[in-house]
């Protein structure tokens, strides 16, 4: 995994954490998102990871009543 892929995975993990529970996310869940993002990026590529993040954020916006 390149440095760029690791940075992309870290950014994706932060976005997933924010989308799922912006104020109440424990550190252990945040680390789990980082591990998940790194595994997806390594196995399927950054494009798949970005698509997952986009879908989760869109769903989070809809459940909070904001237009996507």
PDB file of N, H, CA, C and O in Angstrom:
ATOM      1  N   UNK A   1       0.854  -1.165   0.000  1.00  0.00           N
ATOM      2  CA  UNK A   1       0.000   0.000   0.000  1.00  0.00           C
ATOM      3  C   UNK A   1       0.903   1.233   0.000  1.00  0.00           C
ATOM      4  O   UNK A   1       1.805   1.357   0.829  1.00  0.00           O
ATOM      5  N   UNK A   2       0.652   2.122  -0.925  1.00  0.00           N
ATOM      6  H   UNK A   2      -0.081   2.021  -1.598  1.00  0.00           H
ATOM      7  CA  UNK A   2       1.473   3.321  -1.038  1.00  0.00           C
ATOM      8  C   UNK A   2       1.095   4.335   0.033  1.00  0.00           C
ATOM      9  O   UNK A   2       0.069   4.200   0.701  1.00  0.00           O
ATOM     10  N   UNK A   3       1.930   5.340   0.186  1.00  0.00           N
ATOM     11  H   UNK A   3       2.763   5.449  -0.356  1.00  0.00           H
ATOM     12  CA  UNK A   3       1.642   6.414   1.140  1.00  0.00           C
ATOM     13  C   UNK A   3       0.337   7.107   0.783  1.00  0.00           C
ATOM     14  O   UNK A   3      -0.463   7.431   1.661  1.00  0.00           O
ATOM     15  N   UNK A   4       0.125   7.336  -0.511  1.00  0.00           N
ATOM     16  H   UNK A   4       0.775   7.073  -1.225  1.00  0.00           H
ATOM     17  CA  UNK A   4      -1.120   7.969  -0.951  1.00  0.00           C
ATOM     18  C   UNK A   4      -2.330   7.129  -0.561  1.00  0.00           C
ATOM     19  O   UNK A   4      -3.335   7.666  -0.097  1.00  0.00           O
ATOM     20  N   UNK A   5      -2.240   5.813  -0.747  1.00  0.00           N
ATOM     21  H   UNK A   5      -1.423   5.376  -1.124  1.00  0.00           H
ATOM     22  CA  UNK A   5      -3.345   4.929  -0.376  1.00  0.00           C
ATOM     23  C   UNK A   5      -3.590   4.950   1.130  1.00  0.00           C
ATOM     24  O   UNK A   5      -4.740   4.937   1.570  1.00  0.00           O
ATOM     25  N   UNK A   6      -2.523   4.983   1.917  1.00  0.00           N
ATOM     26  H   UNK A   6      -1.589   4.994   1.559  1.00  0.00           H
ATOM     27  CA  UNK A   6      -2.677   5.053   3.376  1.00  0.00           C
ATOM     28  C   UNK A   6      -3.335   6.354   3.792  1.00  0.00           C
ATOM     29  O   UNK A   6      -4.191   6.365   4.677  1.00  0.00           O
ATOM     30  N   UNK A   7      -2.942   7.456   3.157  1.00  0.00           N
ATOM     31  H   UNK A   7      -2.247   7.448   2.438  1.00  0.00           H
ATOM     32  CA  UNK A   7      -3.548   8.752   3.477  1.00  0.00           C
ATOM     33  C   UNK A   7      -5.017   8.775   3.053  1.00  0.00           C
ATOM     34  O   UNK A   7      -5.864   9.311   3.768  1.00  0.00           O
ATOM     35  N   UNK A   8      -5.313   8.201   1.905  1.00  0.00           N
ATOM     36  H   UNK A   8      -4.625   7.766   1.324  1.00  0.00           H
ATOM     37  CA  UNK A   8      -6.695   8.129   1.440  1.00  0.00           C
ATOM     38  C   UNK A   8      -7.535   7.282   2.389  1.00  0.00           C
ATOM     39  O   UNK A   8      -8.677   7.630   2.688  1.00  0.00           O
ATOM     40  N   UNK A   9      -6.980   6.182   2.858  1.00  0.00           N
ATOM     41  H   UNK A   9      -6.052   5.899   2.615  1.00  0.00           H
ATOM     42  CA  UNK A   9      -7.692   5.326   3.803  1.00  0.00           C
ATOM     43  C   UNK A   9      -7.943   6.053   5.116  1.00  0.00           C
ATOM     44  O   UNK A   9      -9.023   5.924   5.693  1.00  0.00           O
ATOM     45  N   UNK A  10      -6.975   6.809   5.592  1.00  0.00           N
ATOM     46  H   UNK A  10      -6.098   6.914   5.123  1.00  0.00           H
ATOM     47  CA  UNK A  10      -7.156   7.566   6.830  1.00  0.00           C
ATOM     48  C   UNK A  10      -8.243   8.623   6.667  1.00  0.00           C
ATOM     49  O   UNK A  10      -9.068   8.811   7.561  1.00  0.00           O
ATOM     50  N   UNK A  11      -8.245   9.306   5.537  1.00  0.00           N
ATOM     51  H   UNK A  11      -7.574   9.154   4.811  1.00  0.00           H
ATOM     52  CA  UNK A  11      -9.276  10.308   5.271  1.00  0.00           C
ATOM     53  C   UNK A  11     -10.647   9.647   5.176  1.00  0.00           C
ATOM     54  O   UNK A  11     -11.625  10.165   5.714  1.00  0.00           O
ATOM     55  N   UNK A  12     -10.721   8.521   4.501  1.00  0.00           N
ATOM     56  H   UNK A  12      -9.926   8.101   4.063  1.00  0.00           H
ATOM     57  CA  UNK A  12     -11.986   7.799   4.386  1.00  0.00           C
ATOM     58  C   UNK A  12     -12.492   7.358   5.754  1.00  0.00           C
ATOM     59  O   UNK A  12     -13.685   7.455   6.039  1.00  0.00           O
ATOM     60  N   UNK A  13     -11.595   6.879   6.590  1.00  0.00           N
ATOM     61  H   UNK A  13     -10.625   6.801   6.359  1.00  0.00           H
ATOM     62  CA  UNK A  13     -11.986   6.456   7.933  1.00  0.00           C
ATOM     63  C   UNK A  13     -12.536   7.625   8.732  1.00  0.00           C
ATOM     64  O   UNK A  13     -13.523   7.474   9.452  1.00  0.00           O
ATOM     65  N   UNK A  14     -11.909   8.783   8.613  1.00  0.00           N
ATOM     66  H   UNK A  14     -11.107   8.905   8.029  1.00  0.00           H
ATOM     67  CA  UNK A  14     -12.401   9.967   9.313  1.00  0.00           C
ATOM     68  C   UNK A  14     -13.789  10.353   8.816  1.00  0.00           C
ATOM     69  O   UNK A  14     -14.654  10.726   9.608  1.00  0.00           O
ATOM     70  N   UNK A  15     -13.999  10.266   7.521  1.00  0.00           N
ATOM     71  H   UNK A  15     -13.296   9.963   6.877  1.00  0.00           H
ATOM     72  CA  UNK A  15     -15.318  10.594   6.965  1.00  0.00           C
ATOM     73  C   UNK A  15     -16.376   9.588   7.399  1.00  0.00           C
ATOM     74  O   UNK A  15     -17.512   9.971   7.678  1.00  0.00           O
ATOM     75  N   UNK A  16     -16.023   8.317   7.459  1.00  0.00           N
ATOM     76  H   UNK A  16     -15.100   8.006   7.232  1.00  0.00           H
ATOM     77  CA  UNK A  16     -16.967   7.309   7.932  1.00  0.00           C
ATOM     78  C   UNK A  16     -17.312   7.539   9.397  1.00  0.00           C
ATOM     79  O   UNK A  16     -18.475   7.429   9.785  1.00  0.00           O
ATOM     80  N   UNK A  17     -16.316   7.855  10.209  1.00  0.00           N
ATOM     81  H   UNK A  17     -15.371   7.943   9.894  1.00  0.00           H
ATOM     82  CA  UNK A  17     -16.557   8.136  11.623  1.00  0.00           C
ATOM     83  C   UNK A  17     -17.494   9.317  11.782  1.00  0.00           C
ATOM     84  O   UNK A  17     -18.437   9.272  12.572  1.00  0.00           O
ATOM     85  N   UNK A  18     -17.230  10.366  11.034  1.00  0.00           N
ATOM     86  H   UNK A  18     -16.464  10.402  10.393  1.00  0.00           H
ATOM     87  CA  UNK A  18     -18.048  11.570  11.127  1.00  0.00           C
ATOM     88  C   UNK A  18     -19.470  11.309  10.645  1.00  0.00           C
ATOM     89  O   UNK A  18     -20.423  11.818  11.235  1.00  0.00           O
ATOM     90  N   UNK A  19     -19.625  10.536   9.600  1.00  0.00           N
ATOM     91  H   UNK A  19     -18.851  10.122   9.121  1.00  0.00           H
ATOM     92  CA  UNK A  19     -20.955  10.269   9.054  1.00  0.00           C
ATOM     93  C   UNK A  19     -21.799   9.409   9.983  1.00  0.00           C
ATOM     94  O   UNK A  19     -23.018   9.573  10.043  1.00  0.00           O
ATOM     95  N   UNK A  20     -21.166   8.500  10.705  1.00  0.00           N
ATOM     96  H   UNK A  20     -20.176   8.367  10.656  1.00  0.00           H
ATOM     97  CA  UNK A  20     -21.938   7.580  11.532  1.00  0.00           C
ATOM     98  C   UNK A  20     -22.247   8.135  12.912  1.00  0.00           C
ATOM     99  O   UNK A  20     -23.336   7.885  13.428  1.00  0.00           O
ATOM    100  N   UNK A  21     -21.356   8.860  13.517  1.00  0.00           N
ATOM    101  H   UNK A  21     -20.471   9.063  13.098  1.00  0.00           H
ATOM    102  CA  UNK A  21     -21.588   9.413  14.856  1.00  0.00           C
ATOM    103  C   UNK A  21     -20.613  10.560  15.095  1.00  0.00           C
ATOM    104  O   UNK A  21     -19.580  10.360  15.735  1.00  0.00           O
ATOM    105  N   UNK A  22     -20.913  11.747  14.601  1.00  0.00           N
ATOM    106  H   UNK A  22     -21.752  11.910  14.081  1.00  0.00           H
ATOM    107  CA  UNK A  22     -19.921  12.823  14.627  1.00  0.00           C
ATOM    108  C   UNK A  22     -19.433  13.239  16.013  1.00  0.00           C
ATOM    109  O   UNK A  22     -18.293  13.683  16.147  1.00  0.00           O
ATOM    110  N   UNK A  23     -20.261  13.107  17.041  1.00  0.00           N
ATOM    111  H   UNK A  23     -21.187  12.745  16.932  1.00  0.00           H
ATOM    112  CA  UNK A  23     -19.834  13.600  18.355  1.00  0.00           C
ATOM    113  C   UNK A  23     -19.484  12.494  19.339  1.00  0.00           C
ATOM    114  O   UNK A  23     -18.743  12.727  20.294  1.00  0.00           O
ATOM    115  N   UNK A  24     -20.000  11.316  19.119  1.00  0.00           N
ATOM    116  H   UNK A  24     -20.602  11.127  18.343  1.00  0.00           H
ATOM    117  CA  UNK A  24     -19.915  10.282  20.149  1.00  0.00           C
ATOM    118  C   UNK A  24     -19.122   9.053  19.734  1.00  0.00           C
ATOM    119  O   UNK A  24     -19.335   7.969  20.276  1.00  0.00           O
ATOM    120  N   UNK A  25     -18.226   9.205  18.793  1.00  0.00           N
ATOM    121  H   UNK A  25     -18.054  10.086  18.353  1.00  0.00           H
ATOM    122  CA  UNK A  25     -17.478   8.043  18.309  1.00  0.00           C
ATOM    123  C   UNK A  25     -16.308   7.741  19.250  1.00  0.00           C
ATOM    124  O   UNK A  25     -15.439   8.593  19.438  1.00  0.00           O
ATOM    125  N   UNK A  26     -16.272   6.564  19.833  1.00  0.00           N
ATOM    126  H   UNK A  26     -16.978   5.872  19.681  1.00  0.00           H
ATOM    127  CA  UNK A  26     -15.129   6.235  20.683  1.00  0.00           C
ATOM    128  C   UNK A  26     -13.892   5.960  19.841  1.00  0.00           C
ATOM    129  O   UNK A  26     -13.983   5.636  18.656  1.00  0.00           O
ATOM    130  N   UNK A  27     -12.761   6.093  20.463  1.00  0.00           N
ATOM    131  H   UNK A  27     -12.687   6.356  21.425  1.00  0.00           H
ATOM    132  CA  UNK A  27     -11.485   5.917  19.757  1.00  0.00           C
ATOM    133  C   UNK A  27     -11.351   4.516  19.170  1.00  0.00           C
ATOM    134  O   UNK A  27     -10.777   4.354  18.093  1.00  0.00           O
ATOM    135  N   UNK A  28     -11.865   3.510  19.852  1.00  0.00           N
ATOM    136  H   UNK A  28     -12.331   3.642  20.727  1.00  0.00           H
ATOM    137  CA  UNK A  28     -11.741   2.144  19.338  1.00  0.00           C
ATOM    138  C   UNK A  28     -12.523   1.972  18.036  1.00  0.00           C
ATOM    139  O   UNK A  28     -12.064   1.274  17.131  1.00  0.00           O
ATOM    140  N   UNK A  29     -13.685   2.591  17.930  1.00  0.00           N
ATOM    141  H   UNK A  29     -14.058   3.158  18.664  1.00  0.00           H
ATOM    142  CA  UNK A  29     -14.456   2.519  16.681  1.00  0.00           C
ATOM    143  C   UNK A  29     -13.729   3.261  15.575  1.00  0.00           C
ATOM    144  O   UNK A  29     -13.735   2.824  14.424  1.00  0.00           O
ATOM    145  N   UNK A  30     -13.104   4.378  15.912  1.00  0.00           N
ATOM    146  H   UNK A  30     -13.099   4.733  16.847  1.00  0.00           H
ATOM    147  CA  UNK A  30     -12.345   5.134  14.920  1.00  0.00           C
ATOM    148  C   UNK A  30     -11.198   4.289  14.373  1.00  0.00           C
ATOM    149  O   UNK A  30     -10.952   4.289  13.167  1.00  0.00           O
ATOM    150  N   UNK A  31     -10.499   3.574  15.241  1.00  0.00           N
ATOM    151  H   UNK A  31     -10.699   3.574  16.221  1.00  0.00           H
ATOM    152  CA  UNK A  31      -9.420   2.686  14.792  1.00  0.00           C
ATOM    153  C   UNK A  31      -9.962   1.552  13.923  1.00  0.00           C
ATOM    154  O   UNK A  31      -9.302   1.111  12.983  1.00  0.00           O
ATOM    155  N   UNK A  32     -11.162   1.089  14.244  1.00  0.00           N
ATOM    156  H   UNK A  32     -11.698   1.448  15.008  1.00  0.00           H
ATOM    157  CA  UNK A  32     -11.777   0.037  13.425  1.00  0.00           C
ATOM    158  C   UNK A  32     -12.077   0.556  12.025  1.00  0.00           C
ATOM    159  O   UNK A  32     -11.905  -0.168  11.045  1.00  0.00           O
ATOM    160  N   UNK A  33     -12.527   1.809  11.924  1.00  0.00           N
ATOM    161  H   UNK A  33     -12.667   2.397  12.720  1.00  0.00           H
ATOM    162  CA  UNK A  33     -12.763   2.401  10.610  1.00  0.00           C
ATOM    163  C   UNK A  33     -11.458   2.533   9.836  1.00  0.00           C
ATOM    164  O   UNK A  33     -11.434   2.312   8.626  1.00  0.00           O
ATOM    165  N   UNK A  34     -10.386   2.887  10.511  1.00  0.00           N
ATOM    166  H   UNK A  34     -10.406   3.066  11.495  1.00  0.00           H
ATOM    167  CA  UNK A  34      -9.086   3.002   9.846  1.00  0.00           C
ATOM    168  C   UNK A  34      -8.664   1.639   9.299  1.00  0.00           C
ATOM    169  O   UNK A  34      -8.229   1.534   8.152  1.00  0.00           O
ATOM    170  N   UNK A  35      -8.792   0.608  10.113  1.00  0.00           N
ATOM    171  H   UNK A  35      -9.145   0.694  11.045  1.00  0.00           H
ATOM    172  CA  UNK A  35      -8.420  -0.739   9.668  1.00  0.00           C
ATOM    173  C   UNK A  35      -9.285  -1.171   8.484  1.00  0.00           C
ATOM    174  O   UNK A  35      -8.774  -1.711   7.503  1.00  0.00           O
ATOM    175  N   UNK A  36     -10.590  -0.933   8.578  1.00  0.00           N
ATOM    176  H   UNK A  36     -11.005  -0.495   9.375  1.00  0.00           H
ATOM    177  CA  UNK A  36     -11.496  -1.281   7.487  1.00  0.00           C
ATOM    178  C   UNK A  36     -11.114  -0.543   6.208  1.00  0.00           C
ATOM    179  O   UNK A  36     -11.040  -1.150   5.140  1.00  0.00           O
ATOM    180  N   UNK A  37     -10.872   0.750   6.309  1.00  0.00           N
ATOM    181  H   UNK A  37     -10.932   1.243   7.176  1.00  0.00           H
ATOM    182  CA  UNK A  37     -10.531   1.550   5.128  1.00  0.00           C
ATOM    183  C   UNK A  37      -9.222   1.077   4.500  1.00  0.00           C
ATOM    184  O   UNK A  37      -9.107   1.016   3.276  1.00  0.00           O
ATOM    185  N   UNK A  38      -8.246   0.745   5.325  1.00  0.00           N
ATOM    186  H   UNK A  38      -8.340   0.794   6.320  1.00  0.00           H
ATOM    187  CA  UNK A  38      -6.974   0.257   4.799  1.00  0.00           C
ATOM    188  C   UNK A  38      -7.149  -1.083   4.084  1.00  0.00           C
ATOM    189  O   UNK A  38      -6.560  -1.308   3.027  1.00  0.00           O
ATOM    190  N   UNK A  39      -7.955  -1.965   4.663  1.00  0.00           N
ATOM    191  H   UNK A  39      -8.432  -1.782   5.522  1.00  0.00           H
ATOM    192  CA  UNK A  39      -8.176  -3.271   4.040  1.00  0.00           C
ATOM    193  C   UNK A  39      -8.907  -3.141   2.711  1.00  0.00           C
ATOM    194  O   UNK A  39      -8.553  -3.808   1.739  1.00  0.00           O
ATOM    195  N   UNK A  40      -9.927  -2.285   2.664  1.00  0.00           N
ATOM    196  H   UNK A  40     -10.215  -1.743   3.454  1.00  0.00           H
ATOM    197  CA  UNK A  40     -10.668  -2.095   1.414  1.00  0.00           C
ATOM    198  C   UNK A  40      -9.759  -1.495   0.355  1.00  0.00           C
ATOM    199  O   UNK A  40      -9.759  -1.939  -0.793  1.00  0.00           O
ATOM    200  N   UNK A  41      -8.982  -0.484   0.739  1.00  0.00           N
ATOM    201  H   UNK A  41      -8.982  -0.124   1.672  1.00  0.00           H
ATOM    202  CA  UNK A  41      -8.080   0.156  -0.223  1.00  0.00           C
ATOM    203  C   UNK A  41      -7.039  -0.835  -0.737  1.00  0.00           C
ATOM    204  O   UNK A  41      -6.702  -0.825  -1.922  1.00  0.00           O
ATOM    205  N   UNK A  42      -6.531  -1.683   0.145  1.00  0.00           N
ATOM    206  H   UNK A  42      -6.804  -1.691   1.107  1.00  0.00           H
ATOM    207  CA  UNK A  42      -5.510  -2.647  -0.266  1.00  0.00           C
ATOM    208  C   UNK A  42      -6.084  -3.745  -1.166  1.00  0.00           C
ATOM    209  O   UNK A  42      -5.449  -4.149  -2.140  1.00  0.00           O
ATOM    210  N   UNK A  43      -7.279  -4.221  -0.839  1.00  0.00           N
ATOM    211  H   UNK A  43      -7.795  -3.893  -0.048  1.00  0.00           H
ATOM    212  CA  UNK A  43      -7.839  -5.350  -1.582  1.00  0.00           C
ATOM    213  C   UNK A  43      -8.616  -4.939  -2.825  1.00  0.00           C
ATOM    214  O   UNK A  43      -8.568  -5.626  -3.845  1.00  0.00           O
ATOM    215  N   UNK A  44      -9.336  -3.814  -2.744  1.00  0.00           N
ATOM    216  H   UNK A  44      -9.375  -3.255  -1.916  1.00  0.00           H
ATOM    217  CA  UNK A  44     -10.236  -3.450  -3.841  1.00  0.00           C
ATOM    218  C   UNK A  44      -9.875  -2.149  -4.533  1.00  0.00           C
ATOM    219  O   UNK A  44     -10.370  -1.860  -5.623  1.00  0.00           O
ATOM    220  N   UNK A  45      -9.022  -1.370  -3.907  1.00  0.00           N
ATOM    221  H   UNK A  45      -8.620  -1.604  -3.022  1.00  0.00           H
ATOM    222  CA  UNK A  45      -8.616  -0.112  -4.513  1.00  0.00           C
ATOM    223  C   UNK A  45      -9.302   1.094  -3.892  1.00  0.00           C
ATOM    224  O   UNK A  45     -10.316   0.981  -3.204  1.00  0.00           O
ATOM    225  N   UNK A  46      -8.723   2.226  -4.156  1.00  0.00           N
ATOM    226  H   UNK A  46      -7.899   2.318  -4.715  1.00  0.00           H
ATOM    227  CA  UNK A  46      -9.191   3.485  -3.579  1.00  0.00           C
ATOM    228  C   UNK A  46     -10.552   3.883  -4.152  1.00  0.00           C
ATOM    229  O   UNK A  46     -11.357   4.495  -3.451  1.00  0.00           O
ATOM    230  N   UNK A  47     -10.817   3.547  -5.403  1.00  0.00           N
ATOM    231  H   UNK A  47     -10.163   3.050  -5.973  1.00  0.00           H
ATOM    232  CA  UNK A  47     -12.103   3.897  -6.008  1.00  0.00           C
ATOM    233  C   UNK A  47     -13.267   3.231  -5.280  1.00  0.00           C
ATOM    234  O   UNK A  47     -14.300   3.859  -5.051  1.00  0.00           O
ATOM    235  N   UNK A  48     -13.104   1.979  -4.921  1.00  0.00           N
ATOM    236  H   UNK A  48     -12.264   1.469  -5.107  1.00  0.00           H
ATOM    237  CA  UNK A  48     -14.148   1.269  -4.183  1.00  0.00           C
ATOM    238  C   UNK A  48     -14.321   1.895  -2.806  1.00  0.00           C
ATOM    239  O   UNK A  48     -15.448   2.074  -2.343  1.00  0.00           O
ATOM    240  N   UNK A  49     -13.225   2.224  -2.155  1.00  0.00           N
ATOM    241  H   UNK A  49     -12.310   2.079  -2.531  1.00  0.00           H
ATOM    242  CA  UNK A  49     -13.286   2.866  -0.846  1.00  0.00           C
ATOM    243  C   UNK A  49     -14.015   4.197  -0.935  1.00  0.00           C
ATOM    244  O   UNK A  49     -14.864   4.491  -0.095  1.00  0.00           O
ATOM    245  N   UNK A  50     -13.700   4.998  -1.929  1.00  0.00           N
ATOM    246  H   UNK A  50     -13.010   4.759  -2.612  1.00  0.00           H
ATOM    247  CA  UNK A  50     -14.376   6.284  -2.094  1.00  0.00           C
ATOM    248  C   UNK A  50     -15.868   6.104  -2.339  1.00  0.00           C
ATOM    249  O   UNK A  50     -16.672   6.902  -1.858  1.00  0.00           O
ATOM    250  N   UNK A  51     -16.246   5.075  -3.075  1.00  0.00           N
ATOM    251  H   UNK A  51     -15.593   4.426  -3.465  1.00  0.00           H
ATOM    252  CA  UNK A  51     -17.660   4.806  -3.327  1.00  0.00           C
ATOM    253  C   UNK A  51     -18.381   4.432  -2.025  1.00  0.00           C
ATOM    254  O   UNK A  51     -19.501   4.881  -1.781  1.00  0.00           O
ATOM    255  N   UNK A  52     -17.743   3.620  -1.204  1.00  0.00           N
ATOM    256  H   UNK A  52     -16.833   3.255  -1.402  1.00  0.00           H
ATOM    257  CA  UNK A  52     -18.324   3.248   0.088  1.00  0.00           C
ATOM    258  C   UNK A  52     -18.534   4.484   0.947  1.00  0.00           C
ATOM    259  O   UNK A  52     -19.600   4.662   1.535  1.00  0.00           O
ATOM    260  N   UNK A  53     -17.526   5.334   1.020  1.00  0.00           N
ATOM    261  H   UNK A  53     -16.660   5.190   0.542  1.00  0.00           H
ATOM    262  CA  UNK A  53     -17.630   6.555   1.823  1.00  0.00           C
ATOM    263  C   UNK A  53     -18.764   7.434   1.300  1.00  0.00           C
ATOM    264  O   UNK A  53     -19.549   7.969   2.082  1.00  0.00           O
ATOM    265  N   UNK A  54     -18.848   7.581  -0.003  1.00  0.00           N
ATOM    266  H   UNK A  54     -18.210   7.147  -0.639  1.00  0.00           H
ATOM    267  CA  UNK A  54     -19.900   8.404  -0.598  1.00  0.00           C
ATOM    268  C   UNK A  54     -21.284   7.867  -0.225  1.00  0.00           C
ATOM    269  O   UNK A  54     -22.172   8.640   0.135  1.00  0.00           O
ATOM    270  N   UNK A  55     -21.469   6.564  -0.309  1.00  0.00           N
ATOM    271  H   UNK A  55     -20.748   5.935  -0.601  1.00  0.00           H
ATOM    272  CA  UNK A  55     -22.765   5.969   0.008  1.00  0.00           C
ATOM    273  C   UNK A  55     -23.110   6.138   1.487  1.00  0.00           C
ATOM    274  O   UNK A  55     -24.251   6.458   1.820  1.00  0.00           O
ATOM    275  N   UNK A  56     -22.150   5.930   2.368  1.00  0.00           N
ATOM    276  H   UNK A  56     -21.223   5.670   2.098  1.00  0.00           H
ATOM    277  CA  UNK A  56     -22.400   6.073   3.805  1.00  0.00           C
ATOM    278  C   UNK A  56     -22.729   7.518   4.144  1.00  0.00           C
ATOM    279  O   UNK A  56     -23.653   7.778   4.915  1.00  0.00           O
ATOM    280  N   UNK A  57     -21.990   8.454   3.580  1.00  0.00           N
ATOM    281  H   UNK A  57     -21.240   8.243   2.954  1.00  0.00           H
ATOM    282  CA  UNK A  57     -22.259   9.864   3.861  1.00  0.00           C
ATOM    283  C   UNK A  57     -23.618  10.284   3.322  1.00  0.00           C
ATOM    284  O   UNK A  57     -24.330  11.046   3.976  1.00  0.00           O
ATOM    285  N   UNK A  58     -23.989   9.802   2.144  1.00  0.00           N
ATOM    286  H   UNK A  58     -23.410   9.183   1.612  1.00  0.00           H
ATOM    287  CA  UNK A  58     -25.291  10.131   1.575  1.00  0.00           C
ATOM    288  C   UNK A  58     -26.406   9.577   2.463  1.00  0.00           C
ATOM    289  O   UNK A  58     -27.393  10.264   2.726  1.00  0.00           O
ATOM    290  N   UNK A  59     -26.249   8.348   2.917  1.00  0.00           N
ATOM    291  H   UNK A  59     -25.448   7.790   2.703  1.00  0.00           H
ATOM    292  CA  UNK A  59     -27.249   7.748   3.795  1.00  0.00           C
ATOM    293  C   UNK A  59     -27.345   8.519   5.110  1.00  0.00           C
ATOM    294  O   UNK A  59     -28.444   8.756   5.612  1.00  0.00           O
ATOM    295  N   UNK A  60     -26.204   8.909   5.665  1.00  0.00           N
ATOM    296  H   UNK A  60     -25.311   8.716   5.258  1.00  0.00           H
ATOM    297  CA  UNK A  60     -26.203   9.669   6.917  1.00  0.00           C
ATOM    298  C   UNK A  60     -26.904  11.007   6.732  1.00  0.00           C
ATOM    299  O   UNK A  60     -27.659  11.432   7.607  1.00  0.00           O
ATOM    300  N   UNK A  61     -26.669  11.672   5.615  1.00  0.00           N
ATOM    301  H   UNK A  61     -26.056  11.327   4.904  1.00  0.00           H
ATOM    302  CA  UNK A  61     -27.343  12.942   5.344  1.00  0.00           C
ATOM    303  C   UNK A  61     -28.849  12.748   5.239  1.00  0.00           C
ATOM    304  O   UNK A  61     -29.618  13.555   5.763  1.00  0.00           O
ATOM    305  N   UNK A  62     -29.272  11.693   4.572  1.00  0.00           N
ATOM    306  H   UNK A  62     -28.648  11.038   4.147  1.00  0.00           H
ATOM    307  CA  UNK A  62     -30.704  11.438   4.412  1.00  0.00           C
ATOM    308  C   UNK A  62     -31.368  11.105   5.737  1.00  0.00           C
ATOM    309  O   UNK A  62     -32.491  11.541   5.991  1.00  0.00           O
ATOM    310  N   UNK A  63     -30.692  10.339   6.587  1.00  0.00           N
ATOM    311  H   UNK A  63     -29.780   9.984   6.380  1.00  0.00           H
ATOM    312  CA  UNK A  63     -31.289   9.985   7.873  1.00  0.00           C
ATOM    313  C   UNK A  63     -31.317  11.166   8.823  1.00  0.00           C
ATOM    314  O   UNK A  63     -32.108  11.179   9.766  1.00  0.00           O
ATOM    315  N   UNK A  64     -30.483  12.142   8.596  1.00  0.00           N
ATOM    316  H   UNK A  64     -29.840  12.131   7.830  1.00  0.00           H
ATOM    317  CA  UNK A  64     -30.506  13.357   9.416  1.00  0.00           C
ATOM    318  C   UNK A  64     -31.419  14.423   8.820  1.00  0.00           C
ATOM    319  O   UNK A  64     -31.535  15.520   9.365  1.00  0.00           O
ATOM    320  N   UNK A  65     -32.065  14.104   7.707  1.00  0.00           N
ATOM    321  H   UNK A  65     -31.971  13.213   7.264  1.00  0.00           H
ATOM    322  CA  UNK A  65     -33.020  15.027   7.122  1.00  0.00           C
ATOM    323  C   UNK A  65     -32.429  16.071   6.202  1.00  0.00           C
ATOM    324  O   UNK A  65     -33.103  17.045   5.863  1.00  0.00           O
ATOM    325  N   UNK A  66     -31.185  15.892   5.790  1.00  0.00           N
ATOM    326  H   UNK A  66     -30.638  15.101   6.065  1.00  0.00           H
ATOM    327  CA  UNK A  66     -30.568  16.840   4.862  1.00  0.00           C
ATOM    328  C   UNK A  66     -30.616  16.261   3.463  1.00  0.00           C
ATOM    329  O   UNK A  66     -30.509  15.050   3.269  1.00  0.00           O
ATOM    330  N   UNK A  67     -30.775  17.132   2.509  1.00  0.00           N
ATOM    331  H   UNK A  67     -30.862  18.115   2.667  1.00  0.00           H
ATOM    332  CA  UNK A  67     -30.765  16.682   1.113  1.00  0.00           C
ATOM    333  C   UNK A  67     -29.349  16.315   0.715  1.00  0.00           C
ATOM    334  O   UNK A  67     -28.394  17.000   1.084  1.00  0.00           O
ATOM    335  N   UNK A  68     -29.218  15.251  -0.025  1.00  0.00           N
ATOM    336  H   UNK A  68     -29.993  14.695  -0.324  1.00  0.00           H
ATOM    337  CA  UNK A  68     -27.886  14.803  -0.452  1.00  0.00           C
ATOM    338  C   UNK A  68     -27.417  15.573  -1.652  1.00  0.00           C
ATOM    339  O   UNK A  68     -26.317  15.331  -2.149  1.00  0.00           O
TER     340      UNK A  68
END
